Amino acid sequence: MKIKNGFTLVELMTTLVVSTTLISIAAPNFSSLYQHYRADSAIRVIQQTLQMARNTAISYGVRVTTCPLVDNRCNDNWSLGLTVFTDSGERYIVDGTDLIIYQTSPFKDEDTVIYNRAAIRFQPDGLASGTNGTLKYCPTTPDSQYSRAVIINQAGRVRFSTKEGISCRK
């Protein structure tokens, strides 16, 4: 008599039912985990970009602006990503001898990124006077429990917010 290897239909159906049940329980947790890591990663990119902009302003003794750009002008749609550029001519416009130093990728379409100013500007001494505020990143919904923020103070210091319940509603 020959022995045949394989699964019976009952074994296969039982395996499918068990694996489908486990996946349906785990999938929502993976979604939350993904939102958490996405927000954490994005706010770190924002914080590091702002620190690099401030360091550039101090190192080269020039005014450096960070904002989302559309047609070489600052825009208030922060979801487009951040552009860091020297801003020696007209403010908030890449013109003349201005140089684009760094650009981040756009953030995910369903995420909300807001700031209470048109741009973040660092003076040659590193001060951010006149552009201090809180830049917020909210994954998926404006009231996500995984929302994160960075705070830019008048002295140009960029730090993570420790506030709970950050909202991206205007």
N, C-alpha and C positions, 0 to 999 in steps of 0.2 A: 504494500500500500504506500502511495506517495503522500507526503505531508505538504500541504499548501500553506504558504505564509500570506497573511493579509488580515484585513479587518472585516468584521461582519457589519451589516447595515446598522444593527442595534448599537454596536460599539462606536461606529462613526457618528451616529445621531447623538449618542450620549456625550461624546467628546465635544461636538458642536454646541450643544445646549450649555454645557458647563463653561466652555470658553466664551460664548456669547454673554452669559450672565456675568462673568468676571470682567469682561471688557465694558459692559454697560455700567457697571459699578465704578470702574476705574476712570473712564473717559472724562466725566465732569471734573474729577480731581486733577487730571492732566491739564485741562483747560485753565483752571485756576493757577496751577503751578506755572504754566506758560505765561499767563498775564503777569504774575509776580516777577518772574525772571526778565520778561520783556521790559517792564517798567523800571526795574532795577538797573538793567543794562543801559537803557536809554537815558536815565537821569545821570548815570556815571559819564556817559559820552558828553552830555550837556555840560556837566561840571568840569570835566577835563578840557573841553573846548574853551570854556570861559576862562579857566586858569591859564591856558596857553595864550589866549588873547591878551590878558592882563600882563603876563610875562613878556610878551612881544612888545607891548606898549612901553614897558619899563626898559627893556633891553635896548630898544632902538630909538627911544625918545620921541615916539610919534603917537598921535591919537589913533586908537584902534577901535573899530566898531564891529559888533556881532549882531546879525539880524538875518531873517529870511530875505533873500533877494528875488525880485521879479523885475526883469528888464533893467538890471543894475541899480535898482532902487530898493530901499528897505520896504518890506511889506509886513502887515500884521498877521499873516498866516504862518505861525511858527511851526506848523506841521510840515512845511516845506523843507525843513532842515535849517541848520545854521551856517552862515557864511561869515568868516572872519576876514576883515580887510583893513588896510591902512586908510585913514579917512582925513586926508590933508586938505582936500578941496571943500566943496559944498557938503554939509553934513548929510549922512545917511544915503549918499549916492556914490557909486564907484565911478569916478571921473578923473581926468587929468593923469596925475602920476600915482593914483591909488593902486595898490596891489592886493589881489586876493591871496590871502595867506593859507586859508584852509576852508574846506566845505565838508559838512556831514551829509550823509544820505538823508532823503526825506524819511519821516517817521511813518508808521503804518497808517493807512487811510482811516481806519476806524478809531484810532487813538486821538485824543485831544491834547494839544500843547498850547498853553496860553502864557502871556506875560503882560504886565500892566503898563508897558511902554512900547514905543515903536522899535527901539533898538537898545542894545547895551553898549555903552561907550566908555572906554578906558582912556584916561588922560596919560600923557608921558610919565607922570609920577605914580601911575597905578590907581589913582582915584577914579571912582565911578560916579562922581557927584552928578546929580540930576537924572541918573538912569538906574537908581537903586530900586529893588523890588523883588518879587518872587516869581520865578518861572516854574510852572506846574506841568507835569506830565501825567495824564490819566489814560490807562489802557482800556479800550473797548467802550466804557461809559464815562461820562463826566464825573460821576460819583463813585467810581470804582474804589473798593477797599484797598487796592494795591497802588493807588496814586502816590506819586512822589513829587518833591519840589526841591529847588535850590534857591537860596536867598543870596542876593547880591547887595551888600551894604554900601554906604557912601564912600567908605575907605577902599572899596574895590574887593573886599574879601568875599569869596564865593564859598558857601557852605551848604551842606545838606540840611533840609528842614527836618525837625524831629516831631512836627505836628502830626496828630492823627486825624483822619477824616478830611483829607485834602479834597477840595472840589474844584473842578475846572469850569464851573458855570460862571458866566460873565455877569 
